[in-house]
Amino acid sequence: MRKTYKKLTYADRQIIERMIKEEATPKELAAATGVHVATIYRELERGGKPYKAEDAQRTLFV
């Protein structure tokens, strides 16, 4: 059976931003959003330092 994939939504990105401020680990972020840890690492690269959900969302449409 093939695994289904989930795309991160803006709401997921806001959760990631909030949890990062609380110093959550990538593994905890993945569990909270329902995606693979590798997706979180890619997302953290996309969102910049410090991570901002709005910046990460904006890069999808540039």
Stockholm file with secondary structure:
# STOCKHOLM 1.0

chainA/1-62         MRKTYKKLTYADRQIIERMIKEEATPKELAAATGVHVATIYRELERGGKPYKAEDAQRTLFV
#=GR chainA/1-62 SS CCCCCCCCCHHHHHHHHHHHHTTCCHHHHHHHHTSCHHHHHHHHHHHTTTTCHHHHHHHTTC
#=GC SS_cons        CCCCCCCCCHHHHHHHHHHHHTTCCHHHHHHHHTSCHHHHHHHHHHHTTTTCHHHHHHHTTC
//
